[in-house]
């Protein structure tokens, strides 16, 4: 094995100030018409905050900031959810809050922002994470404003000057396509790498459907392992009027007459078969070039994930178990037209900065926003998606992708995988809307 270069040790001097992860927890990930999305988005964060506080005995006023990521910062996810969640969790009012948006990498960025605040000496402890309730506030909801003249919400389009950026204009011409949403980009990207790989459309469809089937199978078969990162949550049942059933205080009741205890991710499908996946209609593109379906794309999802980070010194003084540290983190800008190629650039850069290779990684998590993204990334990076190290507990196609929370989940999942296996290093990465990528290498502090 190569000798890793720790990012903190490279740039900072005091080993006692190194940021370390003390804890991580998430809610189950909810599906469309599931139970998790019946909660307010900020209440999902509150659930995680209170779990962290209950599991770790220390003075909460030591927390210097609350950093929560969210893509659709509207409704009950608005008003700076980092601050509102801390207050609603009954944390000390001395803890400020911040909400950030780096599209699909938002959750990873919230962790890194916490890391940066601690490493730079601004804070000694930070609670961070992310949330999304896509089944109530769909992707792009924050692009709508209410038009008083039309008396209805209207979408505000992206700034058209983006199209006159010379590099963007060149890519539009190269790929003979338009500047559109992520589904279009996943389609265009898939066709590009289908041609690059030499596969026919039928072979490519079979490949991406096989990848999706494997994701569901892994998610179903590894429930016992994955469950350890989840804190079950009471979710209201629906009354005859279709509204959530609440108690006399208008709160969710921990009572089976009014609520259901949701313990598992709701999206994995044990009944999925290759035949069912093959029968699904394509959602974009002409029939002669179409391959993308709801079955080989991630579903709309609801959920939250939270981590607690501290200086090594503070964690040791408080007697809290140090679970993990970050070896390397990178965020990069990539082609905004194909848009979803970020891991292809981010992962090698994260490994290079750490003086490591994929051979040093015991687990490799790449977010399954779309199966075509996984195919392209694996093709370019020389990774076999059938490698047992690759998304071993299933990916977003099966689990879901609550965009504000996913980056936090991937890092936390890597930590759990390392702890349960006794291994030391793992990497996670994700494609990001508007053409970006992020990658994080974590180290288990207690390898066997």
The 8 nearest C-alpha neighbors of each residue, nearest first, counted from 0:
[[1, 359, 2, 358, 355, 3, 356, 360],
 [0, 2, 355, 3, 354, 359, 356, 4],
 [1, 3, 0, 4, 354, 355, 353, 5],
 [4, 2, 354, 353, 355, 1, 5, 326],
 [3, 5, 353, 354, 6, 2, 9, 352],
 [6, 4, 326, 8, 7, 9, 3, 353],
 [7, 5, 9, 326, 327, 8, 4, 10],
 [8, 6, 9, 11, 10, 5, 17, 326],
 [9, 7, 5, 11, 6, 10, 12, 14],
 [10, 8, 6, 7, 11, 5, 4, 12],
 [9, 11, 7, 8, 6, 12, 5, 118],
 [12, 10, 8, 7, 9, 13, 118, 14],
 [11, 13, 14, 8, 10, 9, 7, 16],
 [12, 14, 15, 16, 11, 17, 8, 7],
 [15, 13, 17, 16, 12, 8, 311, 11],
 [16, 14, 312, 311, 13, 17, 310, 313],
 [17, 15, 310, 14, 13, 311, 18, 118],
 [16, 18, 14, 310, 15, 311, 118, 19],
 [19, 17, 310, 309, 114, 117, 118, 311],
 [20, 18, 324, 308, 309, 323, 311, 310],
 [21, 19, 308, 323, 322, 22, 307, 324],
 [20, 22, 321, 322, 307, 308, 320, 19],
 [23, 21, 307, 306, 20, 51, 24, 322],
 [22, 24, 306, 305, 411, 307, 25, 228],
 [25, 23, 228, 305, 229, 304, 47, 306],
 [26, 24, 304, 229, 303, 305, 230, 47],
 [25, 27, 229, 230, 303, 302, 28, 304],
 [26, 28, 264, 263, 229, 262, 29, 302],
 [29, 27, 264, 302, 301, 26, 265, 300],
 [30, 28, 301, 35, 265, 300, 33, 264],
 [29, 31, 33, 300, 266, 265, 32, 299],
 [30, 32, 33, 134, 299, 300, 29, 36],
 [33, 31, 30, 34, 36, 134, 29, 37],
 [34, 32, 30, 31, 29, 35, 36, 265],
 [33, 35, 36, 37, 234, 29, 32, 235],
 [36, 34, 29, 37, 38, 33, 234, 301],
 [37, 35, 38, 301, 34, 132, 29, 33],
 [36, 38, 35, 34, 39, 234, 235, 243],
 [39, 37, 36, 35, 40, 42, 43, 234],
 [38, 40, 42, 41, 75, 43, 37, 36],
 [39, 41, 43, 42, 76, 75, 132, 38],
 [40, 42, 44, 43, 39, 84, 76, 45],
 [43, 41, 45, 39, 44, 40, 46, 38],
 [44, 42, 46, 40, 41, 45, 303, 47],
 [43, 45, 41, 47, 42, 46, 303, 48],
 [44, 46, 42, 48, 88, 47, 84, 43],
 [47, 45, 43, 44, 49, 48, 42, 50],
 [46, 48, 50, 44, 45, 49, 305, 25],
 [49, 47, 45, 51, 50, 46, 44, 52],
 [48, 50, 52, 46, 51, 47, 53, 45],
 [49, 51, 47, 53, 52, 48, 54, 46],
 [52, 50, 48, 54, 49, 53, 55, 47],
 [51, 53, 49, 55, 50, 54, 48, 56],
 [54, 52, 50, 51, 55, 49, 56, 48],
 [53, 55, 51, 52, 50, 56, 49, 22],
 [56, 54, 52, 53, 57, 51, 319, 22],
 [55, 57, 54, 52, 53, 58, 319, 317],
 [58, 56, 59, 55, 317, 52, 61, 60],
 [57, 59, 60, 61, 56, 62, 52, 317],
 [58, 60, 61, 62, 57, 90, 91, 52],
 [59, 61, 62, 58, 91, 93, 94, 63],
 [60, 62, 59, 58, 63, 124, 123, 57],
 [63, 61, 124, 125, 60, 59, 64, 94],
 [62, 64, 122, 125, 124, 94, 61, 123],
 [65, 63, 125, 95, 94, 96, 62, 66],
 [64, 66, 96, 126, 81, 127, 125, 95],
 [67, 65, 127, 97, 81, 96, 98, 109],
 [68, 66, 81, 129, 128, 98, 127, 109],
 [67, 69, 129, 99, 98, 403, 105, 106],
 [68, 70, 403, 130, 100, 71, 129, 72],
 [69, 71, 100, 403, 102, 72, 402, 68],
 [72, 70, 141, 73, 69, 140, 136, 138],
 [73, 71, 77, 76, 70, 69, 141, 74],
 [72, 74, 77, 76, 71, 75, 141, 136],
 [75, 73, 76, 77, 72, 136, 78, 71],
 [74, 76, 77, 40, 39, 41, 73, 78],
 [75, 77, 72, 73, 74, 40, 80, 41],
 [76, 78, 73, 72, 74, 75, 79, 80],
 [77, 79, 80, 76, 83, 72, 73, 75],
 [80, 78, 81, 98, 77, 82, 97, 83],
 [79, 81, 83, 82, 84, 76, 77, 78],
 [82, 80, 96, 67, 97, 66, 98, 65],
 [81, 96, 83, 85, 80, 84, 79, 95],
 [84, 82, 80, 86, 85, 81, 87, 79],
 [85, 83, 87, 86, 45, 82, 41, 80],
 [86, 84, 88, 82, 90, 83, 87, 81],
 [85, 87, 89, 83, 88, 84, 90, 82],
 [86, 88, 84, 89, 85, 83, 45, 90],
 [87, 89, 45, 85, 86, 90, 84, 49],
 [90, 88, 86, 87, 91, 85, 92, 49],
 [89, 91, 85, 88, 86, 92, 59, 94],
 [92, 90, 93, 60, 94, 89, 59, 86],
 [91, 93, 94, 90, 86, 95, 85, 89],
 [92, 94, 91, 95, 60, 63, 90, 62],
 [95, 93, 92, 64, 63, 91, 62, 96],
 [96, 94, 64, 82, 65, 93, 97, 63],
 [95, 97, 82, 81, 65, 64, 66, 94],
 [98, 96, 66, 81, 79, 65, 82, 67],
 [97, 99, 67, 68, 81, 79, 66, 80],
 [100, 98, 68, 69, 67, 97, 101, 105],
 [101, 99, 105, 70, 102, 68, 69, 98],
 [100, 102, 105, 104, 103, 99, 108, 70],
 [101, 103, 105, 100, 104, 70, 432, 431],
 [104, 102, 431, 402, 105, 101, 403, 432],
 [105, 103, 107, 101, 406, 102, 106, 431],
 [106, 104, 101, 108, 100, 403, 68, 102],
 [105, 107, 406, 407, 404, 129, 109, 403],
 [108, 106, 406, 407, 110, 104, 105, 109],
 [107, 109, 111, 105, 110, 106, 112, 104],
 [108, 110, 112, 106, 111, 107, 128, 127],
 [111, 109, 113, 107, 108, 112, 127, 114],
 [110, 112, 114, 108, 113, 109, 115, 107],
 [113, 111, 115, 109, 114, 110, 108, 116],
 [112, 114, 110, 116, 111, 115, 125, 109],
 [115, 113, 111, 117, 112, 116, 18, 118],
 [116, 114, 112, 118, 117, 113, 119, 111],
 [115, 117, 113, 121, 119, 114, 118, 122],
 [118, 116, 122, 120, 114, 115, 123, 119],
 [119, 117, 115, 120, 116, 17, 114, 18],
 [118, 120, 116, 117, 121, 115, 122, 114],
 [119, 121, 117, 118, 122, 116, 123, 16],
 [120, 122, 116, 119, 117, 123, 118, 63],
 [123, 121, 117, 63, 120, 124, 116, 125],
 [122, 124, 117, 310, 309, 63, 120, 125],
 [123, 125, 309, 62, 63, 122, 308, 61],
 [126, 124, 64, 62, 308, 63, 113, 65],
 [125, 127, 307, 65, 306, 308, 66, 64],
 [128, 126, 66, 306, 67, 305, 65, 109],
 [129, 127, 305, 67, 304, 106, 407, 109],
 [128, 130, 404, 68, 403, 67, 106, 304],
 [129, 131, 303, 404, 403, 69, 302, 68],
 [130, 132, 401, 403, 301, 302, 133, 69],
 [133, 131, 301, 134, 135, 40, 36, 136],
 [134, 132, 137, 136, 135, 300, 301, 299],
 [133, 135, 132, 31, 136, 137, 299, 300],
 [134, 136, 133, 132, 137, 36, 37, 301],
 [135, 137, 133, 140, 134, 132, 71, 138],
 [138, 136, 133, 140, 134, 135, 139, 132],
 [137, 139, 140, 133, 136, 71, 70, 141],
 [140, 138, 142, 141, 137, 71, 143, 136],
 [141, 139, 142, 137, 138, 143, 136, 71],
 [140, 142, 71, 139, 143, 73, 72, 138],
 [143, 141, 139, 140, 155, 154, 144, 156],
 [144, 142, 154, 153, 141, 140, 152, 155],
 [145, 143, 152, 153, 146, 154, 142, 155],
 [144, 146, 152, 151, 147, 153, 143, 150],
 [147, 145, 149, 148, 151, 150, 152, 153],
 [146, 148, 150, 149, 145, 151, 152, 144],
 [149, 147, 150, 146, 151, 145, 152, 153],
 [150, 148, 146, 151, 147, 152, 145, 153],
 [151, 149, 147, 148, 146, 145, 152, 153],
 [150, 152, 149, 146, 145, 153, 147, 148],
 [153, 151, 145, 144, 146, 143, 154, 150],
 [154, 152, 143, 144, 145, 146, 151, 155],
 [153, 155, 143, 142, 156, 144, 152, 140],
 [154, 156, 142, 143, 153, 157, 144, 158],
 [155, 157, 154, 158, 142, 159, 143, 153],
 [158, 156, 159, 155, 161, 142, 160, 154],
 [157, 159, 160, 161, 156, 162, 155, 163],
 [160, 158, 161, 162, 157, 163, 156, 164],
 [161, 159, 163, 162, 158, 164, 157, 167],
 [162, 160, 159, 164, 163, 158, 167, 157],
 [163, 161, 160, 164, 159, 168, 167, 178],
 [162, 164, 160, 161, 165, 168, 167, 159],
 [163, 165, 167, 161, 162, 166, 168, 160],
 [166, 164, 168, 167, 163, 169, 162, 170],
 [165, 167, 169, 168, 164, 170, 163, 334],
 [168, 166, 170, 164, 169, 165, 162, 171],
 [167, 169, 165, 171, 166, 170, 162, 163],
 [168, 170, 166, 172, 167, 171, 173, 165],
 [171, 169, 173, 167, 172, 168, 174, 166],
 [172, 170, 168, 169, 174, 173, 176, 175],
 [171, 173, 175, 169, 170, 174, 168, 176],
 [174, 172, 170, 171, 175, 169, 176, 168],
 [173, 175, 176, 171, 172, 170, 187, 336],
 [176, 174, 172, 173, 171, 177, 170, 187],
 [175, 177, 174, 171, 178, 172, 187, 336],
 [178, 176, 179, 171, 175, 336, 174, 183],
 [177, 179, 336, 176, 180, 171, 162, 335],
 [180, 178, 177, 183, 181, 184, 336, 182],
 [181, 179, 183, 182, 184, 178, 432, 433],
 [180, 182, 184, 183, 185, 432, 179, 338],
 [181, 183, 185, 184, 180, 186, 283, 179],
 [184, 182, 186, 181, 185, 180, 179, 187],
 [183, 185, 181, 337, 187, 186, 182, 188],
 [184, 186, 182, 188, 183, 187, 189, 181],
 [185, 187, 183, 189, 184, 188, 182, 190],
 [188, 186, 184, 190, 189, 185, 183, 191],
 [189, 187, 191, 185, 186, 190, 337, 184],
 [188, 190, 371, 186, 192, 191, 187, 193],
 [189, 191, 193, 187, 188, 192, 194, 186],
 [190, 192, 188, 189, 194, 193, 195, 187],
 [193, 191, 195, 194, 189, 190, 375, 196],
 [192, 194, 190, 196, 195, 191, 198, 189],
 [193, 195, 197, 192, 196, 191, 190, 198],
 [194, 196, 192, 193, 197, 191, 198, 190],
 [197, 195, 193, 194, 198, 192, 378, 191],
 [198, 196, 194, 195, 193, 199, 192, 203],
 [199, 197, 196, 193, 202, 203, 194, 200],
 [198, 200, 202, 201, 203, 197, 193, 194],
 [201, 199, 203, 202, 204, 198, 288, 290],
 [200, 202, 204, 199, 203, 205, 198, 290],
 [203, 201, 199, 205, 200, 204, 198, 206],
 [202, 204, 206, 200, 205, 201, 198, 199],
 [205, 203, 201, 207, 206, 290, 202, 208],
 [204, 206, 202, 208, 203, 207, 209, 201],
 [207, 205, 203, 209, 204, 208, 202, 210],
 [206, 208, 210, 204, 209, 370, 205, 211],
 [207, 209, 211, 205, 210, 206, 295, 204],
 [210, 208, 212, 206, 211, 207, 205, 213],
 [209, 211, 207, 213, 208, 212, 206, 214],
 [210, 212, 208, 214, 295, 209, 213, 207],
 [211, 213, 209, 215, 214, 210, 208, 216],
 [212, 214, 216, 210, 211, 215, 217, 209],
 [213, 215, 393, 211, 217, 212, 216, 397],
 [216, 214, 397, 218, 212, 213, 217, 267],
 [217, 215, 213, 219, 218, 214, 220, 212],
 [216, 218, 393, 220, 214, 392, 219, 215],
 [217, 219, 393, 215, 392, 216, 221, 220],
 [220, 218, 216, 217, 221, 222, 215, 269],
 [219, 221, 217, 218, 222, 216, 392, 223],
 [222, 220, 224, 218, 223, 392, 219, 217],
 [221, 223, 225, 224, 219, 226, 220, 218],
 [224, 222, 226, 221, 225, 227, 220, 219],
 [225, 223, 222, 221, 226, 227, 392, 419],
 [224, 226, 222, 227, 223, 228, 221, 392],
 [227, 225, 229, 223, 228, 224, 222, 263],
 [228, 226, 225, 229, 224, 223, 415, 230],
 [227, 229, 24, 226, 225, 25, 230, 415],
 [230, 228, 25, 226, 26, 227, 24, 27],
 [229, 231, 26, 25, 232, 24, 228, 262],
 [232, 230, 262, 261, 229, 26, 260, 27],
 [231, 233, 261, 260, 234, 230, 262, 26],
 [234, 232, 260, 259, 253, 258, 261, 235],
 [233, 235, 258, 259, 34, 260, 232, 35],
 [236, 234, 258, 243, 244, 251, 257, 259],
 [235, 237, 258, 244, 243, 257, 259, 238],
 [238, 236, 243, 242, 241, 244, 235, 239],
 [237, 239, 241, 240, 242, 244, 243, 236],
 [238, 240, 241, 237, 242, 244, 243, 236],
 [241, 239, 238, 242, 237, 243, 244, 236],
 [240, 242, 238, 237, 239, 243, 244, 236],
 [241, 243, 237, 238, 240, 244, 239, 236],
 [244, 242, 237, 235, 236, 238, 245, 241],
 [243, 245, 235, 236, 237, 238, 257, 242],
 [246, 244, 251, 249, 250, 252, 243, 235],
 [247, 245, 249, 248, 250, 252, 251, 244],
 [246, 248, 249, 245, 250, 252, 251, 244],
 [247, 249, 250, 246, 245, 251, 252, 244],
 [248, 250, 245, 246, 247, 251, 244, 252],
 [251, 249, 245, 248, 246, 252, 247, 244],
 [250, 252, 245, 235, 246, 253, 234, 249],
 [253, 251, 254, 246, 250, 258, 245, 257],
 [254, 252, 233, 258, 251, 255, 257, 260],
 [253, 255, 252, 256, 258, 257, 259, 233],
 [254, 256, 258, 257, 259, 253, 260, 252],
 [257, 255, 254, 258, 259, 236, 252, 253],
 [258, 256, 255, 254, 236, 244, 235, 252],
 [259, 257, 235, 236, 255, 234, 254, 256],
 [258, 260, 234, 233, 255, 261, 235, 236],
 [261, 259, 233, 232, 234, 262, 231, 258],
 [260, 262, 232, 231, 263, 259, 233, 234],
 [263, 261, 231, 260, 27, 232, 264, 230],
 [264, 262, 27, 261, 265, 226, 231, 28],
 [263, 265, 27, 28, 266, 29, 398, 267],
 [264, 266, 29, 30, 263, 267, 28, 33],
 [265, 267, 30, 398, 397, 264, 268, 399],
 [268, 266, 397, 215, 398, 265, 218, 269],
 [267, 269, 270, 271, 215, 266, 397, 219],
 [270, 268, 271, 219, 267, 215, 216, 272],
 [269, 271, 268, 272, 275, 267, 215, 216],
 [270, 272, 268, 269, 275, 212, 273, 276],
 [273, 271, 275, 274, 276, 270, 212, 269],
 [272, 274, 276, 275, 277, 212, 208, 271],
 [273, 275, 277, 272, 276, 278, 271, 279],
 [276, 274, 278, 272, 277, 273, 271, 279],
 [275, 277, 273, 278, 274, 279, 294, 208],
 [278, 276, 274, 275, 279, 273, 208, 205],
 [277, 279, 275, 276, 274, 280, 273, 281],
 [280, 278, 276, 277, 292, 281, 275, 294],
 [281, 279, 292, 278, 282, 293, 277, 291],
 [280, 282, 292, 291, 290, 283, 289, 279],
 [281, 283, 292, 291, 280, 284, 293, 289],
 [284, 282, 281, 289, 291, 285, 186, 183],
 [283, 285, 289, 288, 286, 282, 186, 281],
 [284, 286, 288, 287, 289, 283, 281, 290],
 [287, 285, 289, 288, 284, 281, 290, 283],
 [286, 288, 285, 289, 200, 284, 290, 201],
 [287, 289, 286, 285, 284, 290, 200, 190],
 [290, 288, 284, 286, 285, 287, 281, 291],
 [289, 291, 204, 281, 292, 288, 200, 203],
 [290, 292, 281, 282, 289, 295, 186, 283],
 [293, 291, 281, 294, 282, 295, 280, 296],
 [292, 294, 296, 295, 291, 282, 298, 297],
 [295, 293, 292, 296, 276, 211, 279, 208],
 [294, 296, 211, 292, 370, 293, 208, 369],
 [297, 295, 369, 293, 396, 294, 370, 368],
 [296, 298, 396, 368, 395, 399, 369, 400],
 [299, 297, 399, 300, 296, 396, 400, 30],
 [300, 298, 133, 134, 31, 30, 399, 400],
 [299, 301, 401, 30, 399, 29, 133, 400],
 [302, 300, 132, 29, 401, 131, 36, 28],
 [301, 303, 28, 130, 131, 26, 401, 29],
 [302, 304, 130, 404, 26, 129, 25, 43],
 [303, 305, 25, 128, 404, 129, 24, 408],
 [304, 306, 128, 127, 24, 23, 47, 25],
 [307, 305, 23, 127, 22, 126, 128, 308],
 [308, 306, 126, 22, 21, 20, 125, 127],
 [307, 309, 20, 125, 19, 124, 21, 126],
 [310, 308, 124, 18, 19, 123, 314, 311],
 [309, 311, 18, 16, 313, 312, 17, 123],
 [310, 312, 15, 314, 17, 313, 16, 19],
 [311, 313, 15, 315, 310, 314, 316, 16],
 [314, 312, 316, 310, 315, 311, 317, 309],
 [313, 315, 317, 319, 311, 316, 312, 318],
 [314, 316, 318, 312, 313, 317, 319, 311],
 [315, 317, 313, 318, 314, 312, 319, 311],
 [318, 316, 314, 315, 319, 313, 57, 56],
 [317, 319, 315, 316, 314, 320, 313, 321],
 [320, 318, 314, 317, 315, 321, 21, 55],
 [319, 321, 322, 21, 318, 314, 315, 22],
 [322, 320, 21, 20, 323, 319, 19, 444],
 [321, 323, 444, 21, 20, 320, 443, 22],
 [324, 322, 443, 444, 20, 442, 19, 321],
 [323, 325, 19, 442, 441, 20, 326, 18],
 [324, 326, 441, 327, 440, 442, 323, 439],
 [325, 327, 5, 440, 6, 441, 442, 324],
 [328, 326, 440, 6, 349, 325, 439, 353],
 [329, 327, 439, 438, 349, 440, 330, 326],
 [330, 328, 438, 437, 349, 345, 331, 439],
 [329, 331, 437, 436, 345, 438, 328, 332],
 [332, 330, 436, 435, 345, 437, 333, 329],
 [331, 333, 435, 434, 436, 330, 334, 341],
 [334, 332, 434, 435, 341, 335, 331, 338],
 [333, 335, 434, 338, 336, 337, 332, 340],
 [336, 334, 434, 338, 433, 337, 333, 167],
 [337, 335, 338, 334, 178, 170, 184, 171],
 [336, 338, 184, 188, 339, 335, 334, 187],
 [337, 339, 434, 335, 336, 334, 433, 340],
 [340, 338, 430, 341, 337, 431, 434, 432],
 [339, 341, 343, 342, 430, 338, 337, 333],
 [436, 340, 342, 430, 435, 343, 339, 344],
 [343, 341, 345, 344, 346, 436, 429, 428],
 [344, 342, 341, 376, 340, 345, 346, 380],
 [343, 345, 342, 341, 346, 347, 348, 436],
 [346, 344, 342, 348, 438, 437, 436, 347],
 [345, 347, 349, 348, 342, 438, 344, 350],
 [348, 346, 350, 349, 345, 351, 344, 343],
 [347, 349, 351, 345, 346, 350, 352, 344],
 [350, 348, 346, 352, 347, 351, 327, 329],
 [349, 351, 355, 347, 353, 348, 352, 356],
 [352, 350, 354, 348, 353, 349, 347, 355],
 [353, 351, 349, 350, 354, 348, 327, 4],
 [352, 354, 4, 350, 355, 3, 351, 327],
 [355, 353, 351, 3, 352, 4, 350, 2],
 [356, 354, 350, 353, 3, 1, 351, 359],
 [355, 357, 358, 359, 350, 354, 360, 351],
 [356, 358, 360, 359, 355, 350, 363, 361],
 [357, 359, 356, 360, 361, 355, 0, 1],
 [360, 358, 357, 356, 355, 0, 361, 424],
 [361, 359, 425, 357, 424, 362, 358, 426],
 [360, 362, 425, 424, 388, 422, 359, 363],
 [363, 361, 388, 425, 360, 389, 426, 364],
 [362, 364, 389, 426, 388, 427, 425, 390],
 [363, 365, 427, 390, 389, 426, 428, 366],
 [366, 364, 428, 429, 427, 367, 363, 390],
 [365, 367, 429, 368, 395, 394, 428, 364],
 [368, 366, 395, 369, 394, 396, 370, 373],
 [367, 369, 297, 366, 395, 296, 396, 370],
 [370, 368, 296, 367, 372, 371, 297, 295],
 [369, 371, 373, 372, 207, 295, 296, 367],
 [370, 372, 189, 374, 369, 373, 375, 185],
 [373, 371, 375, 370, 369, 374, 376, 185],
 [372, 374, 370, 376, 371, 375, 377, 367],
 [373, 375, 371, 377, 372, 376, 378, 370],
 [376, 374, 378, 372, 373, 377, 192, 371],
 [377, 375, 373, 379, 378, 343, 374, 380],
 [376, 378, 382, 380, 374, 379, 375, 381],
 [379, 377, 375, 376, 381, 380, 374, 382],
 [378, 380, 376, 377, 381, 375, 343, 382],
 [381, 379, 377, 382, 378, 376, 343, 347],
 [380, 382, 378, 379, 377, 383, 376, 384],
 [383, 381, 377, 380, 384, 378, 386, 379],
 [382, 384, 385, 386, 377, 381, 378, 389],
 [385, 383, 386, 389, 382, 377, 210, 373],
 [384, 386, 383, 387, 389, 210, 388, 213],
 [385, 387, 383, 388, 384, 389, 382, 391],
 [388, 386, 389, 391, 385, 390, 384, 362],
 [389, 387, 362, 386, 363, 391, 361, 390],
 [388, 390, 363, 391, 386, 387, 384, 364],
 [391, 389, 364, 393, 392, 394, 363, 388],
 [392, 390, 389, 393, 388, 387, 217, 362],
 [393, 391, 218, 217, 390, 221, 394, 225],
 [394, 392, 218, 214, 217, 390, 391, 215],
 [395, 393, 367, 396, 214, 397, 398, 390],
 [394, 396, 399, 398, 367, 397, 400, 297],
 [397, 395, 297, 394, 296, 367, 399, 398],
 [396, 398, 267, 215, 395, 214, 394, 399],
 [399, 397, 395, 266, 267, 394, 396, 264],
 [400, 398, 395, 300, 298, 297, 397, 396],
 [399, 401, 395, 402, 300, 405, 297, 299],
 [402, 400, 300, 131, 301, 404, 403, 405],
 [401, 403, 103, 400, 405, 404, 131, 70],
 [402, 404, 69, 130, 129, 68, 131, 105],
 [405, 403, 129, 130, 106, 303, 402, 304],
 [404, 406, 408, 407, 402, 106, 401, 400],
 [407, 405, 106, 107, 409, 408, 104, 404],
 [406, 408, 106, 107, 410, 405, 404, 409],
 [409, 407, 405, 411, 406, 410, 412, 304],
 [408, 410, 412, 406, 411, 407, 405, 427],
 [411, 409, 413, 407, 412, 408, 427, 406],
 [410, 412, 408, 414, 413, 409, 23, 407],
 [411, 413, 409, 415, 414, 410, 408, 416],
 [412, 414, 416, 410, 411, 415, 425, 417],
 [413, 415, 411, 417, 412, 416, 418, 443],
 [416, 414, 418, 412, 417, 413, 419, 411],
 [417, 415, 413, 419, 414, 418, 412, 420],
 [418, 416, 422, 414, 420, 415, 419, 421],
 [417, 419, 415, 421, 420, 416, 414, 443],
 [418, 420, 416, 417, 421, 415, 224, 422],
 [419, 421, 417, 422, 418, 416, 447, 446],
 [420, 422, 446, 447, 418, 417, 419, 423],
 [423, 421, 417, 446, 420, 424, 361, 447],
 [422, 424, 443, 446, 442, 417, 421, 425],
 [425, 423, 442, 360, 441, 361, 443, 422],
 [426, 424, 362, 360, 361, 441, 440, 413],
 [427, 425, 440, 363, 439, 364, 441, 362],
 [428, 426, 364, 439, 438, 365, 363, 409],
 [427, 429, 438, 365, 437, 342, 364, 366],
 [430, 428, 366, 365, 342, 437, 436, 431],
 [429, 431, 341, 339, 436, 342, 340, 435],
 [430, 432, 435, 103, 436, 339, 434, 104],
 [431, 433, 434, 102, 338, 435, 103, 339],
 [434, 432, 335, 338, 435, 431, 336, 339],
 [433, 435, 338, 335, 333, 334, 432, 332],
 [436, 434, 332, 431, 333, 341, 331, 433],
 [341, 435, 437, 430, 331, 431, 342, 330],
 [436, 438, 330, 428, 345, 329, 429, 104],
 [437, 439, 428, 346, 329, 345, 427, 328],
 [438, 440, 328, 427, 426, 327, 441, 428],
 [439, 441, 426, 327, 326, 425, 325, 328],
 [442, 440, 325, 326, 425, 324, 424, 439],
 [441, 443, 424, 324, 423, 323, 444, 325],
 [442, 444, 323, 423, 445, 446, 417, 322],
 [443, 445, 323, 322, 442, 446, 321, 324],
 [444, 446, 443, 447, 322, 421, 418, 423],
 [447, 445, 421, 423, 422, 443, 444, 418],
 [446, 421, 445, 422, 423, 420, 418, 443]]
